[in-house]
Amino acid sequence: MKIIIVLLMYGVETVIFLLEERDKMENPKMIIDLEKFEKNVAFLVDKLSKQNLSITAVTKVVCAYPTLMEVFDKFPEIEYFGDSRIENIISYQHSPKKKVLIRIPMHTEIEEVVKYADVSFNSEISTLRLLNEEAAKQGKTHDVLLMTDLGDLREGLFYKEDLMNVVEIIQTELSHLRLVGLGVNLTCYGGIIPDETNLSKLTEYKKEIESTYNIELPMISGGNSSSLYLLDHPEEKLPEGITNLRVGESFYLGRETAYEADYEEMFQDVFTLRTELVELKIKPSYPIGKIGVDAFGNKPSFTDVGPILRGIAGIGKQDISPDAITPIDERIEIIGASSDHLIMDMTKTGKDYQVGSTIDFKVDYGSLLSSFTSKYIKKETIK
Ligand SMILES: Cc1ncc(COP(=O)(O)O)c(C=O)c1O
């Protein structure tokens, strides 16, 4: 879209020039190992399918990056793509997967939600009424799933009577909506671990709604990557009646997220963040002068360990949080960052790096998310 606007305003030569200049700029970049990613997807798809669970691949952390979406598209067992941003859902309209908006819609995006999402997650009557009106306008029936809050205290209907009241309104008043399921999200805000006790509530609600209204709720969505541990746990298990999981982080980073255990069969290094050194100098470790606040208004504290070899990479808090990346070379320690500069103690690396050298980092969920969101971090796929 942006390219089309620039094209209209400045002409084709300017657009070609901008794209060429951008391609020349190498770093920072996120290197994506597609083969490892595909193996991760294959492993989890197999695991979930064996348990008869339908799969929603959550695409938001990589901003629905097209090459990764193509890998998901190779697996027909993945029935749904789920994303919190309607922009990402719009970007993969060509995919055969059903598209699910997993964040409660905003009133100002109702038209796009009905147009581009096959299912949306909801918890508010006012929003459901707007979806119903819009679906009528577009001559459609829009599928909705009601989110319940089972204790994590993020989105969802917390009290059973509220849930049943919303179901009653959908069933009796909102003829352009079809209730297709119930869902819960845990381990996101309150850090609550999914277990048989809390997830069983979802299946109890399902039974009651199905028998009261004589309907079927095919999508009982029992959480995200933090519910995966229940598939292997000797004491706890996923309650019968849970039919779907929405998985993001585990596909990309190869671990479950209730206890943050890596899957041995998966790769944790699908993604590598590559940065470039713009300065490398021996300087004191303690700032000179009266200390006020840093660029972000925080009062910094320092330990004086004498002169150190300080490296600066051309990436900063505008792109990633310095706490959310880990240098692969263990001799390097991140000591801080401003918006555009990542500052590292490289004393232990001796003469191994020069200005212009690259430094690679492992990413966690937060830095993966912000790296894909940052337009300054280029993306490169390797096979
Ligand atoms: C409602 C909902 N479901 C599922 C997910 C996927 O979570 P995870 O990446 O931990 O699997 C998210 C994460 O953004 C979410 O908000």
The ligand as an ORCA input file, in Angstrom:
! r2SCAN-3c Opt
* xyz 0 1
  C      -5.930    -14.788     22.439
  C      -4.590    -15.369     22.130
  N      -4.513    -16.673     21.819
  C      -3.342    -17.260     21.518
  C      -2.162    -16.534     21.519
  C      -0.877    -17.250     21.197
  O      -0.066    -17.328     22.317
  P       1.340    -18.067     22.271
  O       2.187    -17.282     21.334
  O       1.822    -18.036     23.665
  O       1.091    -19.441     21.781
  C      -2.188    -15.181     21.847
  C      -0.937    -14.401     21.843
  O      -0.836    -13.337     21.444
  C      -3.434    -14.578     22.161
  O      -3.523    -13.279     22.472
*
